[in-house]
């Protein structure tokens, strides 16, 4: 069975500082990895994905994520955080065999002015 | 291009009733997936439809069902509502459902069961 772990429920960072939101996964076969963001009373918005190729994936709003196969991790990063980045972030894995997205529990990111 | 739309946005029902939620995917998308989001269980996959056929189903009781129409619009139905069914129900559309195509989510329907 596939699974995703987001070990931090809450991440606080000062505006202008770099941010990292952690994600580890477990899946049989090749992983397809995604990051989504959810603002209050909104659906999920796609940020970026890793399918194959370069381990560093660049996405929307200046976010990027690094795929590390040996550590089975897919951490989300941004060099300089904005207050407007404050939201709930979800990591997800898609397994070809299961044919479904499995989400992590989410990490609430708060960027302090 | 219009995004995924879900109706209604908010719904209040009483235990034992049934409810139908609607989802209109992005034009050209043929795969529609449904998810339940609750504070305790997080985001859980309900089912996926592609070309009017259910391709995959999550671990939910048979009270949860769905269908997809020829125009790719989808509905999900929950019968005999329970208090625990209170949740945000999210619909997502994708071109084909393959992992290379990301899913686009609607704003959700907030269901409250009293």
Interface residues (C-beta under 8 A of the other chain):
Chain A: X32 X34 X36 X41 X42 X43 X44 X45 X46 X49 X51 X90 X94 X96 X98 X99 X100 X101 X102 X103 X104 X105 X106
Chain B: X4 X33 X35 X42 X43 X45 X48 X55 X56 X58 X90 X92 X97 X99 X100 X102 X103 X104 X105 X106 X107 X108
